[in-house]
Amino acid sequence: MSEVSLRPMRAADAGAVLAIYQTGLDGGDASFETAAPSWEAFDAGRLPAHRFVAVDGPSVLGWVAVTAVSSRPVYAGVVEHSVYVDPAARGRGVGRALLGALIDSTERAGIWTIQSGIFPENAASLALHQAAGFRTVGVRERLGRHGDRWRDVVLLERRSPLV
């Protein structure tokens, strides 16, 4: 098995990043979204300094990125993140490595809270986040409709001990 490495996400990764995103969406337990956005929309909505891909040679295995939760200055240190791993790369520590890079990056930038909403059925993601120091804030019941059913969302956050 080859070595997984991390690097900043770049525009040349667009096809692989969006394909991994769509695969996650197709699984039904990753997001309320059902279709990955265009690269232009993806790029415009995520903070450039906190986007990483995991690679094995030329292959993108997964990605992590954040969005600002608000444009209000008081929330400048709060972001929401997404992390997606290609199903063929699961079990190789890709998600753990991506979250580690994100935590390092956000702490260096003075971000004090990383949050995420995860469907309760996504046990692997919940376990990954718990192992990375995220805590459950609560469950937002029947937060939205996903297809023809209401879905709960577990709200998680990681508070920086440094910022």
C-alpha positions as CSV (number, residue, x, y, z in Angstrom):
1,M,0.0,0.0,0.0
2,S,1.4,3.4,-0.9
3,E,1.9,6.4,1.4
4,V,-0.9,8.9,1.8
5,S,0.1,12.5,1.8
6,L,-1.7,15.8,2.3
7,R,-1.5,19.0,0.4
8,P,-3.6,22.1,-0.2
9,M,-6.5,21.6,-2.5
10,R,-6.1,23.3,-5.9
11,A,-8.3,23.9,-9.0
12,A,-6.7,21.0,-10.8
13,D,-8.3,18.7,-8.1
14,A,-11.8,19.8,-9.0
15,G,-12.9,16.7,-11.0
16,A,-11.7,14.3,-8.3
17,V,-13.0,16.4,-5.4
18,L,-16.4,16.8,-6.9
19,A,-16.5,13.1,-7.9
20,I,-15.7,12.0,-4.3
21,Y,-18.3,14.5,-3.0
22,Q,-21.0,13.1,-5.4
23,T,-20.2,9.5,-4.3
24,G,-20.7,10.6,-0.7
25,L,-24.0,12.3,-1.5
26,D,-25.1,9.2,-3.5
27,G,-24.7,7.1,-0.3
28,G,-27.5,9.0,1.3
29,D,-26.0,9.6,4.7
30,A,-23.5,12.4,4.1
31,S,-25.6,15.5,3.4
32,F,-29.1,16.9,2.7
33,E,-27.6,17.8,-0.7
34,T,-28.1,15.4,-3.6
35,A,-25.9,16.8,-6.2
36,A,-22.3,18.2,-5.9
37,P,-22.1,21.8,-7.0
38,S,-20.1,23.2,-9.9
39,W,-16.4,23.8,-9.1
40,E,-17.1,27.6,-9.3
41,A,-19.8,27.3,-6.6
42,F,-17.6,25.0,-4.5
43,D,-14.6,27.2,-4.7
44,A,-16.6,30.4,-4.0
45,G,-18.2,28.9,-0.9
46,R,-15.1,27.5,0.9
47,L,-12.3,29.4,2.7
48,P,-9.1,28.9,0.5
49,A,-6.7,28.7,3.4
50,H,-8.4,25.6,4.9
51,R,-8.9,23.2,2.0
52,F,-6.8,20.0,1.8
53,V,-6.7,16.8,-0.2
54,A,-5.2,13.5,0.7
55,V,-3.4,11.9,-2.2
56,D,-1.7,8.7,-3.1
57,G,0.5,9.5,-6.0
58,P,-1.7,11.3,-8.5
59,S,-4.9,10.0,-7.0
60,V,-7.1,12.2,-4.7
61,L,-8.4,10.0,-1.9
62,G,-10.4,12.5,0.1
63,W,-10.8,16.2,0.9
64,V,-11.7,18.6,3.7
65,A,-12.8,22.2,3.5
66,V,-14.5,24.8,5.6
67,T,-17.1,27.5,5.2
68,A,-17.6,30.6,7.4
69,V,-20.7,30.2,9.5
70,S,-21.4,34.0,9.4
71,S,-20.0,37.2,7.9
72,R,-20.5,38.9,11.3
73,P,-17.1,39.7,12.9
74,V,-18.0,38.1,16.2
75,Y,-18.2,34.7,14.4
76,A,-14.9,35.1,12.5
77,G,-13.4,32.2,14.5
78,V,-16.2,29.8,13.8
79,V,-16.3,27.5,10.7
80,E,-18.3,24.6,9.5
81,H,-16.4,21.8,7.8
82,S,-17.0,18.9,5.5
83,V,-14.8,15.9,5.0
84,Y,-15.2,13.2,2.3
85,V,-13.2,10.1,1.6
86,D,-13.3,8.0,-1.5
87,P,-14.9,4.6,-0.5
88,A,-11.9,2.8,-2.0
89,A,-9.6,4.6,0.5
90,R,-11.6,4.1,3.7
91,G,-9.8,2.4,6.5
92,R,-6.4,4.0,5.6
93,G,-6.5,6.9,8.0
94,V,-7.4,9.4,5.3
95,G,-10.3,11.0,7.2
96,R,-8.2,11.2,10.4
97,A,-5.3,12.8,8.5
98,L,-7.5,15.3,6.8
99,L,-9.1,16.4,10.1
100,G,-5.7,16.7,11.7
101,A,-4.5,19.0,8.9
102,L,-7.7,21.1,9.2
103,I,-7.3,21.4,13.0
104,D,-3.7,22.5,12.6
105,S,-4.6,25.0,9.9
106,T,-7.5,26.5,11.7
107,E,-5.7,26.9,15.0
108,R,-2.8,28.6,13.3
109,A,-5.4,31.0,11.8
110,G,-7.0,31.8,15.2
111,I,-10.2,29.8,14.5
112,W,-11.6,28.7,17.8
113,T,-14.6,26.5,16.8
114,I,-15.0,23.9,14.0
115,Q,-18.5,22.6,13.8
116,S,-20.3,20.1,11.6
117,G,-23.8,18.5,11.3
118,I,-23.8,14.7,10.7
119,F,-26.7,12.4,10.2
120,P,-27.0,10.0,13.2
121,E,-26.9,7.0,10.8
122,N,-23.4,8.0,9.7
123,A,-21.7,6.1,12.5
124,A,-18.3,6.1,10.9
125,S,-18.2,9.8,10.6
126,L,-19.4,10.3,14.1
127,A,-16.7,8.0,15.4
128,L,-14.0,9.7,13.3
129,H,-15.0,13.1,14.7
130,Q,-15.2,11.9,18.3
131,A,-11.6,10.5,17.9
132,A,-10.5,13.9,16.6
133,G,-11.7,15.7,19.7
134,F,-15.2,16.8,18.5
135,R,-18.0,16.6,21.0
136,T,-21.7,16.3,20.5
137,V,-23.5,19.5,21.2
138,G,-27.0,18.1,20.6
139,V,-29.3,16.5,18.1
140,R,-31.4,18.8,15.9
141,E,-34.5,16.7,15.4
142,R,-36.3,16.7,12.1
143,L,-34.0,19.5,10.9
144,G,-34.9,19.0,7.2
145,R,-36.3,16.8,4.6
146,H,-34.0,14.5,2.7
147,G,-35.9,13.1,-0.2
148,D,-39.2,11.9,1.2
149,R,-38.2,11.7,4.9
150,W,-37.3,14.0,7.8
151,R,-33.7,13.7,9.0
152,D,-32.2,14.5,12.4
153,V,-28.7,16.0,12.5
154,V,-26.1,15.6,15.3
155,L,-24.4,18.9,15.9
156,L,-20.7,18.5,16.7
157,E,-18.0,21.0,17.5
158,R,-14.4,21.1,18.3
159,R,-13.2,24.0,20.5
160,S,-9.6,24.9,20.2
161,P,-7.7,24.6,23.5
162,L,-5.1,27.1,22.0
163,V,-7.3,29.9,20.7
